[in-house]
Amino acid sequence: MAAFLPKLVSGWHVDQAILAEESRVVVIRFGHDYNDECMVHDETLFGIAEKIKNFAVIYTCDITQVPDFTKMYELYDECTTMFFYRNKHIMVDLGTGNNNKINWAIENKQELIDIIETVYRGAAKGRGLVVSPKDYSTRLKY
């Protein structure tokens, strides 16, 4: 599904995507296009892209091809999703302790729409940290 989402192929393209968008949230999925977890997440992102086009834009970025941001954003997980609004990184409190990014694949389309909408509403009010509508601290049941 990454083939159907806009792809950022260099560090310059990532910077321009973040800088150029004035009124919508920029959602970037960092990871490997061949990774199974990323494929699942990309399918969810592709499924919601049309529904959220008024307040968010979605991109993918292969961290093998574009290693520029690996250290800066600590992109060591297989699949990482980050949010930006008006050239500012928006953090999301998901209850997991890591507020900088989502580092797992979300399969439920409505959950992802709710998170992105929450990011948009909070960022539009000038907040740099928003609280997720769902607590993911217990998503892994042992």
Stockholm file with secondary structure:
# STOCKHOLM 1.0

chainA/1-142         MAAFLPKLVSGWHVDQAILAEESRVVVIRFGHDYNDECMVHDETLFGIAEKIKNFAVIYTCDITQVPDFTKMYELYDECTTMFFYRNKHIMVDLGTGNNNKINWAIENKQELIDIIETVYRGAAKGRGLVVSPKDYSTRLKY
#=GR chainA/1-142 SS CGGGSCBCCSHHHHHHHHHHCSSSEEEEEEECTTCHHHHHHHHHHHHHHTTTTTTEEEEEEETTTCGGGTTTTTCCSSEEEEEEETTEEEEEECSSSCCSCBCSCCCCHHHHHHHHHHHHHHHHTTCSEEECSSCCTTSSCC
#=GC SS_cons         CGGGSCBCCSHHHHHHHHHHCSSSEEEEEEECTTCHHHHHHHHHHHHHHTTTTTTEEEEEEETTTCGGGTTTTTCCSSEEEEEEETTEEEEEECSSSCCSCBCSCCCCHHHHHHHHHHHHHHHHTTCSEEECSSCCTTSSCC
//
